[in-house]
Amino acid sequence: MKYAKLGDRGPRVSTMGFGAWAIGGMNWGETDDNVSKRALHDALDQGVTLIDTADVYGFGHSEKLVFDVLKERGNKSEIIVATKAGNDFYNTSEEDDKGYGPIKQNADKDYIIFAAEQSLKRLDVDALDILQLHSPDLEKLERDDPWKALEKLKKDGKIKHAGWSVQSFQETNQAHLLDRHHELIDVIQVRYNLLEREAEKELFPKAQKYGIGVVVRIPILFGFLTGKFSRETRFDDQDHRHMNLSPEKLDEYFDKLDKVKPLFDRYPDQSMAQVSLRFCITHPACHTAIPGAKTSKQVEENCVASDFGPLDPNEIPVL
């Protein structure tokens, strides 16, 4: 396992982290807590030091599983846990269900502080290692509230590092916010993978300019870049991929995949997932990727990608 510092002010972390959305038990089909915890233990055994979760994953369940595993290991101080706040599942009704359960965006200052305090309790820590705004839309980010919440939490010692998870497909539209808030934001989390590279245009250059750490999410595109799906693959209603990898989107992604196939052919001894993960730590702005995993087998495959290291940028096909 290789390690990198998350920007100028962020902590040192493994270049492959553990994305803990799937183990929350919602939106990814059926899960088994014992299998999930074993996968997380195995990730830490293989040198992973960054766990990325969110309060809304399983409505607190993912954070609780992370707490259970760290308590069992007794080495909490060695692991960086990044969580998120801003998707309100505490004050909702069935009308707020947009396919992920009854949640709604809430970037009010008081709510972000309240949500952070609930995460502190579930993780049983005095301060959160990293708290990220959970992909608010631009209208909410143009208000002072979410930023003032992070400022207060930092000032009060409730969070060690302030983060922001940039809304998917808004990487360019929201990039200007780094110009305003770069002194506060230590880390950003960004949707980025072989087939989705919008962040390279404006967001990554700004992150480099301001010394902000970059965490890459969706690095294997919800499993698409493992090569295990076909154009005919379908997901049930309890799996968010029935929306995010709909038949129309699968067709779009398969068309793009043809353009990057030569890259996979160059590494016949590595899986598609490993080559895809290596891509995500190749851009100089990117410090770590957080592939999700539900099983120990997936964890092992992901972790090996860190050992292989970045790709040669000259080998990466242009889309």
N, C-alpha and C positions, 0 to 999 in steps of 0.2 A: 504494500500500500504506500502510495506517495501522498505528500501533504503540501499545503500551500496556505499562505496567510490571506485571509479574506479582506483584501484591500489594505489601505494604510492603517485603519483603526480596528478592523475586525479581528476575530480570533484565528488561530491556526487550525485548519481542519483537513480531514482526508479529502482527496480529490474525487472520491466517490462516497457520497453520503447514503443515507437510507430515507427514502420517501415513505412516510407513514400514513398516507391517505387510505390506501387499500386495507390496512389492518384495522381501520376503524369499524369495519363490519357493515358499512353502508356504501351503496353506489358502485361496488365492484363485484357484485355477486356474493355467493356464500363464502364465509371465512370461518376459521376455527382458531379461537384465541390461543390455544396451546401451540398450534402450528405457527401462528403469527409471532408469538413470543420466542419460539425456537429460532425462527428466521432472524429476529432482531438480535438475539444472543449470538448467533453465528456471524452476523455482520460485525458486531463489536469484537468478536474473537479474531476476525480477519483484519482488524485495524481501522474499521470505520469509526470516526469520532464526531460525525455530524448526523443528527437525527432531525428531520424536518417534519413537523406535524402542524396541526391547527386545532383550535377549540371546536370547530364545526365538524371535524372528521369523526363520524360516529357520534356526534353530539357529546363530545367529551371522552368517548371511549378510547380513541387513539392515544390521547394524552395519558389516560389511566394505564394503558398497557405499557407505555414508555416508562411511567413511574414504576410499575411493577417490576419490569426488567432491570432498571437501574438499581432498585432497592435490593433485588436478588443478587446483583453483582457487587454492590457496595463500593463502586468506584465512580460515583456520580460526578465528581469534580473533573474527571478526565474527559467527559463527554459534553459536547455542545448541543443543546436542544434549542432549535429554532421553532417557535410557534407563531400563530397568527390570530388576529382579531379583526372583526368587521363584518362577518356574516352572522347576523343575529338569529339564533335559534331559541332564545330564551323568551322572546316576546312576539310570537307569531301565531298565525292560524293556518288552517288548511289552504286558504286562498293564497297564501304566500309560497306554496309549493310550486317551484319552477322545474321540477324534475330531479331535484336533489334532496327532497324533503322540505318541510315548512321552514324556510329561512328567508331573510331579506337583508340587503345591504344596510349597514348602519355605521356611519363614520362620525357620529356625534362624539364630542370630547368625553362626556360623562359615560357614554356607553363603552368606548374603547377602554377607559380606565376600569370600569366595572368588569369587562370581559377579561382584561389582564389579571385582575385580582382573582377571578375564578380559575384561570390557568395556573396562577401561583399556588392555589390550594390543591388542584389536581396533581400538579407535579411536585408538590411539597418542597418548594424552594423559596428562599427569601427574595431572589431576583431572577427574572427570566434572562437566559443568555442572549437571546435575540427575539424581539417581538416585531412582527411584520404586519403592516396594514394589509388586509387580505383582499387585494385586487379591486379597490374601489373604482367606480367610474370617474370620469374627469370632473363632472359637476361636483362631486363630493370632495375631490382632491383640491379643487380651486378654493374651497372654504378653509378657514384657519383651524377648524375643530380637530381634524385628525392629527395635524402636525403639533398643535398645542398639547394634545393628549400624550404624544410621544415625548415631547419636551418635559412635561410634568412627571411622567413615569421615570424618565431618565434622572431628572433632578432629585426625585424622591428615592432613588436607588431601587426602584422596582424592576427596571430593565437595565441590562449592561450595554446592549447595543440596539439601536433603533433601525428597523428595516422596513422595506416596502416591497410587496409583491405586485409587480406591474401587471395590469389587466391584460389578458390575452388579446392579441391582435390590435393592441393600442400602444405598442412599443414606441412608435414614432410620435403618435399624437400626444403621449404623456411625457416624452423625453424632456421637454422644457422645464418640468418640475424639478429636475435635478439642479438646474441653474439656481432655483430659488431655495432649495432645501438641502443642498449638499453638505452644509456644515452640521446638520442634524442627522442625516441618513448615513449610516455606516455600511449598510448592506442592501442590495436590491436582489429580488428574485425574478427571473425572466423566463418566459416561454421561448425555447430555442432548441432546434434540432436540425438534422440534415435537410429536412424538407421545409422548415419554417425559419427563415433567417432575417426577418424584418429588423430584429434588434441590432444587427450589424450597422445599419444606416446611420442612426443618430444616438441611440441609447448607449451602446458600448463605447463610442468615442467620448461621450460625456462622463461615463463612469470612470474611464481611464484618466481623464483630465482631472477629476476630483478625487481620485484614489478610493473609489467606492468598491467594495467587494461585490462580486457577482455570483449568485447561485443559479444554476441552470435547472429549470424544471421541465417536465414533459420531454426528457431527453430521448426517450425511445417511443414517443408519440402514442402513449397509452397502450404500448405493446405492439403497435403496428410495425415498428422497425426491428422486431425480433424475427420477422419472416413467417410467423405462424398463422397469419390470417390470409384469406383469399377475398376476391371480390364478392363472393357469395356469403361471407361470414356475417352472422347476425347475432345480436346480443339481446338478452331479455330486458324487460322493463325495469328491473332492479339494478341494472348495470348502466352507469352513466354513458358508457360507450355506445348504447343504442342511439344516443344523440350525437356524441362527439366523434363516433366512427360510423355514422349512418351510411346506408348504401351509396348516397351521393358523395359523401366525403371520402369513402373508401375508393371510389372510382377516381376522384381527384388525386388522392395520395398515390395510388398505383401508377397513374400517369407520370407523376413526378419521380416515383421510385425508379423508373426506367432510366432516368437521366443520371442517377447516382450508382447504378449497378456496377459500373467499372471499378468503383472504389471498393466494393465488397469483393469483387473478383481478385483484387490485388492482394487480399489477405485470406487465402483459402483455409488457413489454420485457425482463424478467428471467426466467431459467430457474428451475424449481422448486428446483434445487440452490442457486442463489444466494440465493433468498428464505429457504430453510431455513438456510443458513449465516449469513445476516444475523440470523435469530432467535437463533442461538447466541451472538452477541456483544451482544445487546440487554439481557439481565438485568445489572444493575449489578455483580453478583458475578463475572461472566464476563469474562475478559481476552483469550482467544484460543481458536480452534477448530482442530482438526487433522484435516481431511478427508484420507482416503487417496487416493492417485493412482498409477496405473501408467503413464499416458501424458501427453505434453505438453498435449494438448487438455484433459484433465481438470484439469491444473494451471492453465491459463489461466482456465478457467471459475471455479475456486475462488478464485483471487486477486482477480478482479474484485469478488467479494462484499465484500472488505475495503474497496474504494474506495467502494462504495455505503453502507457503514456500517450502524449499528444500525437496526432498525425503530422505528416509533412504537409504544410498548407498548400504546397504546389500540386499535391495529389488530389485535392478536393474538387470535384466537378462543380462547375458553375450551373446554377439552375436557370 
